[in-house]
Every structure is written in C-alpha cells, then in structure tokens.
Amino acid sequence: MSEMPNYHISENAAAGIGICVLIVLIAIAVTIFILCGMKTKKYEFMEKEDIETAYEVSGMVKEKRDAYHSLYVTQLVIGITCCICSVIPLFGTLAVSESDFYMVSAVCMLLTLVAIGTYFIVRSAAKMNAMNQLLEEEDYTRQKKHENKKMSGPVTVYWLIATAIYLAWSFTTNDWDRTWIIWPVVGVLFPAFYAIVSGIRKKS
C-alpha cells in the first residue's frame, strides 16, 4: 500500500505497522500455547504410560467417540478443503492481474484459508486423539507407547544433527535463503529413519 499513491502511507509507517501486527500475533499465539500447555501438562503421562480405566469409563468414551465421529470427519474435510483451496486466490490473481498489491492481498487470503483449515484439523484431531488416549487405541496402544519410549533417544539425536547441519551450513555460507531446504528434506526422510531404526531394534 505504501507504493500506491492513493493510500498516502510512507514505507517506514507501513513497515512499523506490519511489525507491530506481527508482534501482537506472536504474543497471542505464545499466550495460547502456554495456557494450553499448562492445562494439558498433568495429562501428558497418558501418551507415555500404560493406563487402566474402569469398564464404565471405557464404554462411555467409546459412545462419545462414536457420536463425535461424523462431526470429526466433517471438520477434517472442511480443514483439508480449505488448505487445498487456499491457492485459488493466488492463481486467480495471477490470471487477471500482475499488480503487487493484489498479489500480496492474494497471499494474505491464502494464509487466512490455511489458518482456518489448520484450526478445523487441529481442533477435530485433538478431541479424537484425547479419546483414543483414554482407550489406548490407534497411535496410543501400549505397544506404540513402549516403542516411542525406545525411539525417543534416536529421534532426539536425529533432529539435533539436522539442526546442527542447518546452522553450520547457514553460518558458514550465509545462504539463509537456501539453507531452509534442509527442513523439508529431513522431514521427508524422518519416517524412513524411524522405520529403519525401529526395524533394527526389533531384530536385535
């Protein structure tokens, strides 16, 4: 907007407004993370330890999960659809205009749709995962918990090495605009690493 005479905003003012909005959004996000972390900390053991629930509790949770399943699927579909459709504003703008203002506006719309989609995905998955933790099913079976305990060491080493490589490459070459490629690569390789180490542990 600062590059367009109609808005009468200087470049410094635009940068200052943008940074202030960015900091406010980060502050809100950090507050949400802290509050959610404090509320769920006392239940972290359910992800790692074997638990025993009363028969009535298991039956009640199964009923609630069955009743929630249709809403879970609906929210998941909405979230995924929003993420897929998020590129439409950008491609649509490319087709009709090359204006930087409209391109940036399209990127803002893209990120907004991604945020909405992520909200629905996380909200629905969090509730379903909580019920699966109580029932010790899917990703929270006792076998999975024991396997995750054994894998915690190699996983930590994997990500520490990846971080060290990223920092070493970035600081020595100063190519920060290129070194980010490490993260998608190590992210894609992680399932293969996990499967290989897990297979070796099972054989041994």
Disulfide bonds with the S-S distance in Angstrom:
none
